[in-house]
Amino acid sequence: MEVGGLRVASITDRIDGPSNWTIERDVHALILYEAGSYHWLETWLGDMRTSLGDPLPGEMWLVPAGIVYRAAAKGGAVRYNQVEIPVPLLSIAPDTRALAAHHDLALAALVRALAAGDASAADPLIAILAKTLDHMIGRAESPAMTRRINGLMIFIQAQLETPLTVEDIAAEAGMSVNSLIVHFARATGRTPAQYVLRQRLRRACWFLMNRPLSIAEIAFATGFSSHAHLCAIFRSKVGMSPGEWRRRHRSAILPDVEEEGA
């Protein structure tokens, strides 16, 4: 439907098994995931890997007009809202980093308002999105460095449950720690340590939503040293306890799980 000059749709996507798809459009598309699970999602913009791991409720991806977006999922079903933004309404600089698995409560609320038919949400949404993207303008990396960062993202994802250090990542990349930090941050907007912590938290959220594991079990499965360590980081970064996040977001098919001290 058309709302405030933008096209808005609420979509349920069901995939029976492993699947790949490619998108290239003449409009920008902002996607807000609301519920469900692909059990794995990997996304690319052009030659740059932009995200690994299942989308979580409230996370957003932007597919800029004219750029090839690729994705691969294992299967499952998700529900998401999609907002198509005409190019004249939103300018995106050529070297802007990808907006992927992005979390912004205000932006998400505006997407939901548009999906509910509120045309007054259109201008604020474009304004917030433009300001966010302005802060993501960077410098293009060489194709060789892009391939190296792509490989490091896979390496990190496979090591999330281990005590992974920046030195370990630098050794895997064949780079000095300082060089790694500079190039990784330029490509992703985060230092390696920040990226590792974020991916651990995203995986912990997925377990909370989809698996009847205790907080302690999830902590050890995601590289945190203890139940208390995960809870402290979770409260600091997410703003609530793991148990509260689970109660808000977990799949309805899971049995009720009570967490001690959560």
C-alpha positions in Angstrom: 0.0 0.0 0.0 1.0 3.6 -0.5 1.5 5.6 2.7 3.0 9.1 2.8 4.6 8.7 -0.7 6.2 5.4 0.3 5.2 1.8 -0.6 4.7 -0.3 2.5 4.1 -4.0 2.9 3.8 -6.6 5.7 5.2 -9.9 4.3 5.4 -13.4 5.6 8.2 -15.3 3.9 8.3 -19.1 4.1 11.3 -21.2 2.9 11.1 -25.0 2.8 14.9 -25.5 2.7 18.2 -23.9 1.9 17.6 -21.0 -0.5 19.5 -18.2 -2.1 18.1 -15.0 -3.6 19.2 -11.8 -5.2 17.6 -8.4 -5.2 18.4 -5.3 -7.3 15.8 -2.5 -7.4 15.3 1.0 -8.6 14.1 2.1 -5.2 15.7 1.8 -1.7 14.1 -1.0 0.4 14.1 -0.9 4.2 13.3 -4.2 5.8 12.3 -4.6 9.5 12.2 -8.2 10.8 9.4 -8.8 13.3 9.1 -12.5 14.1 10.1 -16.0 13.0 13.4 -17.6 12.1 15.3 -18.5 9.0 17.6 -20.6 11.2 20.5 -18.8 9.4 20.8 -15.8 7.2 23.8 -14.5 5.4 23.6 -11.2 3.4 25.8 -9.4 1.0 25.8 -6.0 -0.7 27.9 -6.1 -3.8 31.1 -8.0 -2.9 30.9 -7.2 0.8 29.5 -9.7 3.3 27.2 -7.6 5.5 25.7 -10.0 8.1 25.8 -13.5 9.5 23.3 -15.1 11.8 19.5 -15.3 12.0 17.6 -12.0 11.9 16.2 -10.9 15.3 13.0 -9.1 16.0 13.6 -5.3 15.5 16.6 -5.7 13.3 16.7 -3.8 10.0 18.4 -4.1 6.6 18.6 -1.5 3.9 18.9 -2.5 0.3 20.0 0.6 -1.6 18.7 1.2 -5.1 20.9 -0.1 -7.9 23.1 -2.3 -5.7 22.9 -6.1 -5.8 21.8 -7.6 -2.5 22.3 -11.3 -2.0 21.1 -13.5 0.8 21.1 -17.2 1.8 19.0 -18.9 4.4 18.6 -22.4 5.7 14.8 -22.3 5.8 11.9 -21.4 8.0 9.4 -18.6 8.1 9.7 -14.9 9.1 7.4 -11.9 9.1 8.8 -8.5 8.2 7.7 -5.0 7.2 9.2 -3.5 4.0 9.3 0.1 3.1 10.2 1.2 -0.4 11.7 4.7 -0.6 12.0 6.5 -4.0 15.6 7.5 -4.8 14.8 11.3 -5.0 13.7 11.2 -1.3 16.9 9.6 0.1 20.4 10.2 -1.1 23.0 7.6 -0.2 26.7 8.4 -0.7 28.7 5.8 -2.8 31.0 4.7 0.1 28.3 4.4 2.7 28.7 1.2 4.8 25.9 -1.3 4.7 23.1 -1.0 7.1 22.5 -4.6 8.2 21.2 -6.2 11.4 20.7 -2.6 12.5 18.8 -1.8 15.7 17.1 1.5 16.2 13.9 1.7 18.3 12.8 5.0 16.9 13.3 4.0 13.3 11.5 0.6 13.9 8.6 2.4 15.5 8.2 4.6 12.4 8.3 1.6 10.1 5.5 0.0 12.2 3.5 3.2 12.1 3.7 3.3 8.3 2.6 -0.3 8.2 -0.4 0.7 10.3 -1.2 3.4 7.7 0.2 6.5 9.5 1.4 8.8 6.7 2.9 11.2 9.2 5.6 8.7 9.9 7.1 9.0 6.4 9.1 12.2 6.8 10.6 11.4 10.2 11.6 8.0 9.0 13.5 9.4 6.0 15.1 12.0 8.2 16.3 9.5 10.8 17.5 7.1 8.1 19.4 9.9 6.2 21.1 11.0 9.5 22.1 7.4 10.3 23.5 6.9 6.8 25.5 10.2 7.0 27.4 8.7 10.0 28.2 5.6 8.0 30.0 7.2 5.1 33.5 5.6 5.0 36.3 4.8 2.6 36.2 2.0 0.1 38.5 -0.9 0.7 40.5 -2.7 -2.0 38.9 -5.9 -3.4 41.7 -7.9 -1.7 41.0 -6.4 1.7 37.2 -6.9 1.2 37.8 -10.6 0.6 40.0 -10.8 3.7 37.3 -9.1 5.9 34.6 -11.4 4.4 36.7 -14.4 5.4 37.3 -13.0 8.9 33.6 -12.7 9.5 33.2 -16.4 8.8 36.2 -17.2 11.0 34.7 -15.2 13.9 31.3 -16.7 13.5 32.8 -20.2 13.9 34.7 -19.2 17.0 32.1 -17.4 19.0 32.0 -20.0 21.8 35.8 -19.8 22.3 37.9 -17.2 24.1 38.7 -15.4 20.8 41.1 -12.5 21.1 42.0 -9.7 18.7 45.4 -11.3 18.4 43.8 -14.6 17.2 41.9 -12.7 14.5 44.9 -10.8 13.4 46.9 -14.0 13.1 44.1 -15.6 11.0 44.2 -12.6 8.7 48.0 -12.4 8.5 47.9 -8.8 9.7 49.2 -6.7 12.6 46.6 -6.0 15.3 46.7 -2.2 14.5 46.2 -2.8 10.8 43.4 -5.3 11.5 41.5 -2.8 13.7 41.8 0.0 11.2 40.6 -2.0 8.2 38.0 -4.0 10.0 36.4 -0.9 11.5 36.5 0.8 8.1 34.6 -2.1 6.5 32.1 -2.8 9.3 31.9 0.3 11.4 33.1 -1.8 14.5 36.4 -2.9 15.9 37.0 -6.6 15.9 36.3 -6.8 19.6 33.1 -4.8 19.2 32.0 -7.1 16.3 32.7 -10.3 18.3 30.7 -9.1 21.3 27.8 -8.0 19.1 27.7 -11.4 17.3 27.9 -13.2 20.6 24.9 -11.2 21.9 23.0 -11.8 18.7 23.6 -15.6 19.0 22.6 -15.5 22.6 19.3 -13.7 21.7 18.6 -16.4 19.1 19.1 -19.2 21.7 16.9 -17.3 24.1 14.1 -17.1 21.5 14.4 -20.5 19.9 15.9 -23.0 22.4 14.8 -24.1 25.9 18.3 -23.7 27.3 19.2 -22.2 30.7 21.0 -18.8 30.7 24.2 -20.5 32.0 24.1 -23.0 29.0 23.6 -20.1 26.6 26.4 -18.1 28.2 28.9 -21.0 27.7 27.6 -21.7 24.1 28.2 -18.0 23.1 31.7 -17.4 24.6 30.7 -15.7 27.9 32.5 -16.9 31.0 29.4 -17.4 33.2 25.7 -16.7 33.7 26.6 -13.5 35.6 28.9 -12.4 32.8 26.2 -12.8 30.1 23.6 -11.1 32.3 25.9 -8.1 33.0 26.8 -7.6 29.3 23.2 -8.1 28.3 21.8 -5.5 30.6 24.5 -3.1 29.6 24.1 -3.5 25.8 20.4 -4.6 25.5 18.9 -2.7 28.4 17.2 -5.7 30.0 18.0 -9.1 31.5 18.3 -12.2 29.2 15.2 -13.7 31.0 13.1 -10.6 30.2 14.3 -10.6 26.6 13.3 -14.2 26.3 9.8 -13.5 27.7 9.3 -10.7 25.2 10.6 -12.5 22.1 10.8 -16.2 22.3 8.8 -18.4 19.9 5.4 -19.4 21.0 6.1 -23.0 20.2 8.6 -23.3 23.0 7.5 -24.5 26.4 7.7 -22.0 29.3 11.1 -21.8 30.8 11.8 -20.1 34.1 15.2 -18.8 34.7 16.8 -18.5 38.1 18.1 -15.0 38.8 17.3 -13.8 35.3 
